[in-house]
């Protein structure tokens, strides 16, 4: 009986600690709801885009995002811990499983990611 109770509690705890992630679309719509100027900038060539080789382990994809004519980089990671590590390494911000790079030092972008996206600096 104790084994079954421990098993059930273990399953409930594991189920409650599910890591929160944003998909690209979820993050985009959250940003767009806060500022209608948000858009993804497509690179002119594949070489011009954001490459995971420029970032840490766990990188899934990278995107250039424009907010009020200012560019920043949004890099999706597999886990929040990887995004947090990258934010610390590159002195950026993170929100869930995303690194927000090229934001630091630009007050408008800093305010936007902190207030609208609830991003943090590690």
C-alpha positions in Angstrom: 0.0 0.0 0.0 2.8 2.4 0.9 4.5 1.7 -2.5 1.4 2.6 -4.4 1.0 5.8 -2.5 4.6 6.8 -3.1 4.2 5.9 -6.8 1.1 8.1 -7.1 2.8 11.0 -5.3 5.9 10.6 -7.5 3.8 10.7 -10.7 1.9 13.8 -9.5 5.1 15.7 -8.6 6.7 14.8 -11.9 3.6 15.9 -13.7 3.5 19.2 -11.9 7.1 20.1 -12.6 6.7 20.2 -16.4 9.0 22.7 -17.9 7.2 25.7 -19.5 8.3 26.5 -23.1 7.2 28.9 -25.7 6.8 27.9 -29.3 8.0 30.5 -31.9 4.3 31.3 -32.6 3.4 31.7 -28.9 6.3 34.1 -28.3 5.5 36.1 -31.5 1.8 36.5 -30.6 2.7 37.6 -27.0 5.2 40.2 -28.4 2.7 41.3 -31.1 0.0 41.8 -28.5 2.3 44.2 -26.7 3.6 46.1 -29.7 2.0 45.9 -33.2 5.4 46.7 -34.9 6.9 43.4 -34.0 8.0 41.4 -37.0 10.4 38.7 -38.0 13.1 39.8 -40.5 13.9 37.2 -43.1 17.6 37.0 -44.1 18.5 37.9 -47.7 20.5 34.6 -47.9 20.9 31.5 -45.7 24.4 32.7 -44.7 23.0 36.0 -43.4 20.6 34.4 -40.9 21.1 33.5 -37.3 23.0 30.3 -36.9 23.0 27.9 -33.9 26.7 27.4 -34.4 27.1 30.9 -33.0 25.3 29.9 -29.7 25.5 27.3 -27.0 24.4 23.7 -26.9 20.7 23.1 -27.2 20.0 25.8 -29.7 17.1 24.9 -32.0 16.8 28.0 -34.2 17.6 31.7 -34.3 15.6 34.6 -35.7 16.1 38.4 -36.2 13.1 40.3 -34.7 12.3 43.9 -35.3 10.6 46.1 -32.7 9.9 49.7 -33.5 12.7 49.6 -36.1 15.2 48.1 -33.7 16.6 44.6 -34.3 17.2 42.0 -31.7 17.9 38.3 -31.9 15.6 35.6 -30.5 17.2 32.1 -30.1 15.1 29.1 -29.2 16.7 26.5 -27.0 15.5 23.0 -26.0 15.3 23.9 -22.3 14.9 27.0 -20.1 18.2 26.1 -18.4 20.1 26.2 -21.7 18.5 29.6 -22.5 19.4 30.9 -19.1 23.0 29.7 -19.5 23.2 31.4 -22.9 21.7 34.6 -21.5 24.4 34.7 -18.9 27.2 33.9 -21.4 26.1 36.5 -23.9 24.8 39.0 -21.4 21.3 38.9 -22.7 17.8 38.1 -21.5 15.9 34.9 -21.3 12.2 34.0 -21.2 11.4 30.3 -20.7 13.4 28.5 -23.5 14.4 31.6 -25.4 17.5 33.8 -25.4 16.9 37.4 -26.3 20.2 38.8 -27.6 21.3 42.2 -28.7 18.9 43.8 -26.3 21.3 44.9 -23.5 22.2 48.6 -23.7 19.1 49.5 -25.8 16.6 51.0 -23.3 13.5 50.6 -25.6 14.2 46.9 -26.2 15.1 46.3 -22.5 11.8 47.8 -21.4 9.9 45.8 -24.1 11.4 42.4 -23.2 11.1 43.0 -19.4 7.6 44.3 -19.4 5.9 42.7 -22.4 7.6 39.3 -22.5 8.6 39.1 -18.7 12.1 38.3 -19.7 14.9 38.3 -17.1 18.6 38.7 -16.9 20.4 35.8 -15.2 
